[in-house]
Amino acid sequence: MGGETNIFRWSPISRTNGRFQYPACKGFRSGGNSRVGRVVGVAESGYKAPPNEETHMLASQRGLFEMPRDICYLNSASYSPLPLRTQEAGRAAVGRKATPWTLDASFANRQHERARAAAAALIHADPADIALIPSISYGVATAAKLLTLSRGARVLVLENDHSSPVLEWQTRADAQGFAIETIRAPDNGDWTSAVLASIERRGAPPIGLASISSVHWSDGGLIDLERVADALRRQGAVLLVDATHSAGVLNMDVRRLDPDFVIFPTYKWLLGPYGRAFIYIARRHQDGVPLEQTAFGRRDVRSENAVYFADTRYVADARRFDMGERDHFISMEMAAIGMEMMAEWGTAAIAQRLSMLTERIAEGLRGTGVRVADSRLRAPHILSLGFKNLGFEHGLPSGLVEGLASEGIYVAARLNRMRISPHVFNDERDADRFVAALARRLRD
């Protein structure tokens, strides 16, 4: 099958002969904010590191998590565990909620702004352009309320993309008169080329919107957002990015990319709780009507005022789009901590670590017949394995994921493939243990 290979290649970036070395194997320390030496080889992947940034690989941060040595958790694309520091903050926050009389009047706003600033830092945005929301679907619904798409226009979505960036538009299409165009999963794994081909298809109706994930949740397929954004901009179309599987791990700079909307949650790669998410809204859309009508979204609607509805005009920035009941005393700080940790480590260092682990797994599976997507076309932190070459008609051997779980190895079944998604707490022992267990089970 095109776009898949059992072999990966390395590009030298140092004065060595280009052989890849595992920096974390020498001088390795588990836990702490440690970084090892410069990576001697970089996988040929579609991911582009931030410009002018010297790349160092993050060491395993296992010591910062409640991660027993006998657990091999390779499923962060579903849920990440919480760092110990975040767990402690959550327990303290429960105590605060139990004694609300101890909270000063500015406490809630400090939490809002801390989380807003942490989210903004991950995508190089101004905090004033970030709204606090509970989910990706809420963010897409917010964007949909702000946009007026022309009748007959096309809305591009990815085949088998997650529900949030797709269902809102499917629900609105008939009533608003636009057409959903689903970009089929490419046989060669090149999602970027497939998206560009749809945008530039001759004779097609005009494009109103592309509502797409930056990394496909099922197979880790990577989309070059800069190329896609340029192509959409030439046609005057809107770009909405579901950055669930890229924010904090892959570099994104909204100042350069200039998307219309970027949405991401914290419960996967950002090491945070469920129910906390954020939306970047370009300033050209910030004069619209929010999904919910709140007092804090208005300029002067305050309970302490003599006149309650003193000034009902909206606040001037993205804060008007904050969700109702945003005073989440427990989870808002937890979300901020995870994002701050990711920002401190940096996308380049994180991506190097996770790329090393996924490539180590790919190399370990070479010759087994397991199919691995071309590293140039996938994100560095998600590996999708196919088994059809081994004679499994439905793609994924029955009971394989469950069997690995019985050994304390946790991965995910996604669209008849196996998805592997390590995070900063994983190390080489995890990768090698998974490869050995999978190979044994396939032999048996």
C-alpha positions in Angstrom: 0.0 0.0 0.0 1.4 3.4 -1.0 2.6 5.7 1.8 3.3 2.9 4.2 6.6 1.3 4.9 8.3 -1.1 7.2 11.5 1.1 7.2 12.2 4.6 8.3 15.1 6.8 7.5 17.1 9.4 9.3 18.6 12.7 8.2 21.9 13.7 9.8 22.1 17.1 11.3 25.5 17.0 13.0 29.1 16.3 12.2 28.6 12.6 12.9 27.9 10.1 10.1 24.2 10.6 10.5 23.6 7.5 12.6 20.7 8.0 15.0 21.7 7.9 18.7 19.3 7.6 21.6 20.5 10.5 23.8 18.3 9.6 26.7 20.0 6.2 27.0 23.2 7.9 28.2 23.1 10.1 31.2 19.4 9.4 31.5 17.5 10.9 34.4 13.9 10.1 35.1 11.8 13.1 36.2 12.6 16.7 36.7 12.9 19.3 34.0 16.0 17.7 32.5 17.1 17.8 28.9 19.7 15.7 27.4 22.2 16.7 24.8 21.5 17.8 21.3 19.7 15.1 19.2 22.2 13.7 16.6 19.5 12.6 14.1 16.1 13.9 13.2 13.4 11.7 11.6 12.3 12.8 8.1 8.9 13.8 9.2 6.4 16.3 7.9 6.7 18.2 11.2 8.6 21.5 11.1 10.4 22.6 14.2 10.2 26.3 15.2 12.6 28.3 13.1 15.9 29.4 14.7 15.5 27.1 17.6 18.3 24.8 18.6 16.7 21.4 19.2 17.3 19.4 22.4 15.4 16.3 23.3 13.5 16.2 26.6 14.4 13.4 29.0 11.7 11.1 30.2 9.6 12.9 32.8 8.2 9.7 34.4 9.2 10.8 37.9 6.6 13.7 37.6 3.7 11.2 37.2 2.1 8.5 39.2 3.4 5.9 36.7 4.4 2.5 38.2 7.2 0.8 36.4 5.0 -2.2 35.4 2.6 0.1 33.5 3.4 0.8 29.9 0.8 3.5 28.9 1.0 4.4 25.2 -2.5 5.9 24.9 -2.2 9.6 25.6 -4.1 10.4 22.4 -7.1 9.1 24.4 -6.4 10.5 27.9 -3.2 11.5 29.5 -2.5 10.9 33.1 -2.3 13.9 35.4 1.1 15.0 36.7 1.6 14.7 40.5 1.6 18.5 40.7 -1.7 18.7 39.0 -3.2 16.1 41.3 -2.1 18.0 44.3 -3.6 21.2 42.9 -6.9 19.4 42.3 -7.0 18.2 45.9 -6.3 21.6 47.2 -9.0 23.1 45.0 -11.6 20.7 46.3 -10.8 22.0 49.7 -11.2 25.6 48.5 -14.6 24.8 47.1 -15.5 23.2 50.4 -14.8 26.6 52.2 -15.8 29.3 49.7 -15.7 32.0 52.3 -11.9 31.7 52.2 -11.8 32.9 48.6 -11.1 36.6 47.9 -13.1 38.5 45.3 -10.4 38.4 42.7 -9.6 34.7 43.0 -11.8 33.5 40.1 -10.5 36.1 37.7 -6.9 35.2 38.5 -7.7 31.6 37.6 -9.4 32.6 34.3 -6.5 34.8 33.2 -3.8 32.3 34.2 -5.4 29.6 32.1 -6.1 32.0 29.3 -2.4 33.1 29.2 -1.2 29.5 29.4 -3.4 28.5 26.4 -2.3 31.5 24.4 1.4 30.8 25.0 1.0 27.4 23.3 0.0 28.9 20.0 1.8 32.3 20.3 -1.5 34.2 20.6 -2.5 37.3 22.6 -4.5 36.1 25.6 -7.2 38.6 24.7 -7.9 36.5 21.6 -8.5 33.3 23.7 -11.9 32.3 25.1 -12.5 29.7 27.9 -14.8 26.9 26.7 -15.7 23.4 27.9 -15.1 21.3 24.7 -14.2 21.3 21.0 -17.8 20.9 20.0 -18.6 24.1 22.0 -15.9 25.9 20.1 -17.1 24.8 16.7 -20.6 25.8 17.6 -19.3 29.2 18.6 -17.5 29.6 15.3 -20.6 28.5 13.4 -22.7 31.2 15.0 -20.1 33.8 14.0 -19.9 32.7 10.3 -22.3 33.3 7.4 -21.4 30.9 4.6 -22.6 31.6 1.1 -25.3 29.3 -0.3 -23.7 26.8 -2.6 -20.3 27.2 -0.9 -18.2 24.1 0.0 -17.3 23.2 3.6 -14.3 20.8 3.6 -14.0 18.2 6.3 -11.7 15.1 6.6 -13.0 11.6 6.2 -13.4 10.0 9.6 -12.3 13.1 11.3 -13.5 13.3 14.9 -17.1 14.3 15.4 -16.6 17.9 16.6 -15.2 19.6 13.5 -17.7 17.7 11.3 -21.2 17.3 12.8 -21.9 21.0 13.4 -21.6 21.7 9.7 -23.5 18.6 8.6 -26.3 19.7 10.9 -26.4 23.2 9.4 -25.8 22.4 5.7 -29.3 21.9 4.5 -30.8 24.9 6.3 -28.0 27.3 5.3 -27.5 26.0 1.8 -23.9 25.0 1.8 -22.4 21.7 0.8 -20.2 19.4 2.8 -17.3 18.0 0.9 -15.5 15.1 2.6 -11.8 14.7 1.7 -11.2 11.0 1.4 -8.4 9.3 3.3 -5.5 9.2 0.8 -4.2 5.8 -0.1 -0.6 7.1 0.2 -1.2 8.7 3.6 -0.6 12.3 2.3 -3.4 14.3 3.9 -1.8 17.6 3.0 -1.9 16.9 -0.7 -5.4 15.6 -0.5 -6.6 18.7 1.2 -4.8 21.0 -1.3 -6.3 19.0 -4.2 -9.8 19.6 -2.8 -9.2 23.3 -2.3 -7.7 23.8 -5.8 -10.1 21.5 -7.7 -11.0 23.2 -11.0 -14.6 23.8 -11.7 -15.7 23.2 -8.1 -18.0 25.6 -6.3 -16.2 28.2 -4.1 -14.9 27.2 -0.7 -16.4 28.8 2.3 -14.6 26.9 5.1 -12.2 24.2 5.9 -13.0 22.6 9.3 -10.1 20.2 9.8 -7.9 18.6 12.4 -4.2 19.5 12.2 -3.4 15.8 13.1 -5.8 13.1 12.3 -6.9 11.4 15.5 -7.0 7.9 14.1 -3.7 7.5 12.3 -1.6 10.5 13.2 -1.7 11.9 9.7 -0.1 15.3 9.7 -1.5 18.3 7.7 0.8 21.1 6.7 -1.3 24.0 8.0 0.8 26.7 6.5 0.3 25.4 3.0 -3.4 24.8 3.5 -3.9 28.2 5.1 -2.1 29.9 2.1 -4.4 28.0 -0.3 -7.5 28.9 1.5 -6.5 32.5 1.9 -6.1 32.9 -1.9 -9.8 31.9 -2.2 -11.0 34.0 0.7 -12.1 30.9 2.7 -12.2 30.4 6.5 -9.9 28.0 8.3 -11.0 26.3 11.5 -8.4 24.1 13.1 -9.1 21.3 15.6 -5.7 21.3 17.3 -6.5 18.6 19.8 -3.6 16.4 18.8 -1.1 19.2 18.1 -1.3 22.0 20.6 1.6 21.9 23.0 3.4 19.1 21.1 3.9 20.7 17.6 4.7 24.3 17.0 1.9 26.6 16.0 2.2 30.3 15.6 -1.1 32.0 14.9 0.6 35.2 14.2 2.2 33.6 11.1 -0.5 31.1 10.3 -3.4 33.6 10.6 -6.2 31.0 11.0 -9.8 32.1 11.8 -10.3 29.7 14.7 -8.0 27.2 16.6 -9.6 25.0 19.3 -8.0 22.5 21.7 -8.8 20.7 25.0 -6.5 19.8 27.8 -7.3 16.2 28.7 -5.1 14.6 26.1 -1.7 16.0 25.2 -1.8 19.0 27.6 -1.9 16.8 30.7 -5.0 18.4 32.1 -8.5 17.6 33.2 -11.6 16.8 31.2 -14.0 19.6 30.4 -11.5 22.4 29.9 -10.8 23.7 26.4 -9.8 26.9 24.6 -10.6 28.7 21.4 -8.5 31.2 19.6 -10.7 33.6 17.6 -9.1 35.9 15.1 -10.0 39.6 15.7 -11.9 39.9 12.5 -14.5 37.6 14.0 -14.7 39.1 17.5 -17.5 41.5 17.0 -20.1 38.6 16.7 -22.7 37.3 19.1 -21.5 34.7 21.6 -23.0 31.2 22.0 -24.1 32.1 25.5 -25.1 35.5 27.0 -23.3 36.2 30.3 -22.8 39.1 32.6 -19.0 38.9 32.4 -19.3 39.1 28.6 -20.8 42.6 28.9 -19.0 45.8 29.9 -20.8 46.5 33.1 -23.3 44.0 34.4 -22.2 43.6 38.0 -24.1 42.4 41.1 -22.4 45.0 43.3 -23.6 47.9 41.1 -26.5 50.0 42.1 -27.8 49.5 38.6 -27.3 45.9 37.5 -27.5 46.3 33.7 -25.4 49.4 33.7 -23.7 48.7 30.3 -24.8 45.7 28.3 -22.5 46.3 25.4 -20.1 43.3 24.8 -16.5 43.4 26.0 -14.3 44.2 23.1 -12.2 41.0 22.9 -12.5 37.2 22.8 -13.5 37.2 26.5 -17.1 37.8 25.4 -17.1 34.2 24.1 -16.2 32.7 27.5 -18.5 29.9 28.5 -21.2 30.4 31.1 -20.3 29.3 34.7 -16.6 29.6 34.0 -15.7 29.7 37.7 -14.4 26.1 37.8 -12.4 26.4 41.0 -11.1 22.9 40.8 -10.3 22.2 37.1 -9.2 25.6 35.8 -6.0 25.6 37.8 -5.3 22.0 36.9 -5.6 22.9 33.2 -3.3 25.8 33.6 -0.6 23.7 35.3 -0.4 21.1 32.5 -0.2 23.8 29.8 2.5 25.6 31.7 4.5 22.5 32.0 4.3 21.8 28.3 5.2 25.3 27.4 8.2 25.2 29.7 9.6 22.0 28.1 8.9 23.4 24.6 7.4 21.9 21.5 10.8 21.1 19.9 12.1 19.2 22.9 8.8 17.3 23.3 8.5 16.4 19.7 12.1 15.1 19.6 11.4 12.8 22.5 8.2 11.5 21.1 9.6 11.1 17.6 12.5 9.1 19.1 10.0 6.7 20.8 7.7 6.2 17.8 10.7 5.7 15.5 12.2 3.2 17.9 8.9 1.2 17.8 8.8 1.4 14.0 12.4 0.2 13.8 11.6 -2.6 16.2 8.7 -3.8 14.1 10.7 -3.8 10.9 10.5 -7.2 9.2 7.4 -8.3 11.1 5.0 -7.4 8.4 3.3 -4.8 10.5 2.6 -1.7 8.4 3.7 1.7 9.6 2.8 5.0 8.0 5.6 6.9 6.2 7.3 9.1 8.9 7.3 12.0 6.5 3.5 12.0 6.5 2.6 11.5 10.1 3.0 13.5 13.3 6.0 12.5 15.5 3.9 11.5 18.5 1.3 9.1 17.0 2.0 5.8 15.3 -0.7 3.8 13.5 -0.1 0.1 12.9 -1.8 -2.0 10.2 -2.0 -5.8 10.1 -3.6 -6.6 6.8 -0.3 -7.8 5.4 -0.3 -10.5 8.0 -3.6 -12.0 6.8 -6.0 -10.3 9.2 -9.0 -9.5 6.9 -10.5 -6.9 9.3 -7.1 -5.2 9.9 -6.7 -5.6 13.6 -6.4 -9.0 15.2 -9.3 -9.8 17.5 -8.3 -9.5 21.2 -4.9 -8.1 20.5 -5.4 -4.7 22.3 -7.1 -6.5 25.2 -4.3 -9.0 25.4 -1.7 -6.3 25.6 -3.7 -4.6 28.3 -3.6 -7.8 30.3 0.2 -7.4 30.4 -0.1 -3.8 31.5 0.5 -2.4 28.0 -2.1 0.1 27.0 -2.8 1.1 23.3 -5.9 1.9 21.4 -7.9 0.3 18.5 -8.8 3.0 16.0 -10.5 2.3 12.7 -9.2 -1.2 12.4 -5.7 -0.2 13.2 -3.7 0.1 16.4 -2.8 3.5 17.6 0.3 4.1 19.7 0.7 7.5 21.4 3.5 8.0 23.9 4.0 11.0 26.0 6.8 12.6 28.0 6.5 10.0 30.8 7.4 7.2 28.4 10.9 5.9 27.9 12.9 3.4 25.8 12.0 0.5 28.1 8.3 1.2 27.3 9.0 1.2 23.6 11.0 -2.0 23.7 8.5 -3.8 26.0 5.7 -3.0 23.6 7.6 -4.2 20.6 8.5 -7.5 22.3 5.0 -8.1 23.5 3.4 -7.3 20.2 5.9 -9.5 18.2 5.3 -12.4 20.6 1.5 -12.2 20.4 1.7 -12.0 16.6 3.9 -15.1 16.5 1.6 -17.0 18.9 
